[in-house]
Structures are given as structure tokens and as C-alpha cells.
Amino acid sequence: MTTKSQVTTEDLYHVPDNGKAEIVNGALVVLAPTGFLPNRASFNITASLP
């Protein structure tokens, strides 16, 4: 029988290449990088905040 350890928030700090990740059902899931348009939309939203 194998024991699978639960991922912790500390593991999120050690994602390679400053990538994005999230914890789903106790497993670390690395997210794909976004492109130009989502980054631009994010910048516009951030710039519009007071």
C-alpha cells in the first residue's frame, strides 16, 4: 500500500520557473501560462483600481 502525502501551501512557493499552480483535491496542479490578451486585461483592471 502506498501513502500519498497531501500538498501544502508551502509547496506553492516551490513551483519551478515562478509558474502558477493551485491545490486541487490535495494535489498540486501546475497551470499553463497565459498569453498577451489576458495579461493586458489584468493590467487594465489593476490600473483602474484606486
VEXDO-428626 format. One line per field, with one value per residue (C-alpha): residue number from 1; residue in three letters; chain; x, y, z. Coordinates in steps of 0.5 Angstrom, whole numbers, m for minus. Layout:
BEGIN
lumke: (NUM, ...)
tigu: (ala, ...)
nuti: (A, ...)
x: (X, ...)
y: (Y, ...)
z: (Z, ...)
END
This chain:
BEGIN
lumke: (1, 2, 3, 4, 5, 6, 7, 8, 9, 10, 11, 12, 13, 14, 15, 16, 17, 18, 19, 20, 21, 22, 23, 24, 25, 26, 27, 28, 29, 30, 31, 32, 33, 34, 35, 36, 37, 38, 39, 40, 41, 42, 43, 44, 45, 46, 47, 48, 49, 50)
tigu: (met, thr, thr, lys, ser, gln, val, thr, thr, glu, asp, leu, tyr, his, val, pro, asp, asn, gly, lys, ala, glu, ile, val, asn, gly, ala, leu, val, val, leu, ala, pro, thr, gly, phe, leu, pro, asn, arg, ala, ser, phe, asn, ile, thr, ala, ser, leu, pro)
nuti: (A, A, A, A, A, A, A, A, A, A, A, A, A, A, A, A, A, A, A, A, A, A, A, A, A, A, A, A, A, A, A, A, A, A, A, A, A, A, A, A, A, A, A, A, A, A, A, A, A, A)
x: (0, 3, 1, 1, 2, m2, 1, 1, 1, 9, 9, 6, 13, 17, 14, 19, 20, 16, 10, 3, 0, m6, m8, m14, m16, m10, m5, m1, m3, 1, m3, m1, 2, m3, m2, m2, m9, m10, m4, m7, m14, m11, m6, m12, m16, m10, m9, m16, m17, m16)
y: (0, 7, 13, 20, 26, 32, 38, 44, 52, 52, 47, 53, 57, 52, 52, 52, 58, 62, 59, 59, 53, 51, 46, 41, 36, 35, 35, 41, 43, 47, 52, 54, 61, 66, 70, 77, 79, 76, 80, 86, 85, 84, 90, 95, 92, 93, 100, 102, 101, 107)
z: (0, m2, 2, m2, 2, 2, m1, 3, 1, 3, m4, m8, m6, m10, m16, m22, m26, m22, m25, m23, m19, m15, m10, m12, m8, m4, m11, m14, m21, m25, m29, m36, m38, m40, m47, m48, m48, m41, m39, m42, m39, m32, m33, m35, m29, m24, m27, m26, m18, m14)
END
